């Protein structure tokens, strides 16, 4: 009976160890998948943020370019008026 008890306990222990390994492995796989999903979402959010920042930078650069061009146009008009008033040499 003692031998039988030891065998049963040993088999139960082995089964419990195997079950524990399976559960842990599934937990590890799920955690890896969750980590990949979180990282992917992080990458997607960063890409979107980068696009927004770049777009804002592009819009600001366009606005700055328009302002500079407008100032240059006004200066050229003023210079043209001055030259015309002075006459051609």
Beta strands, then each sheet from edge to edge (+ up, - down):
end
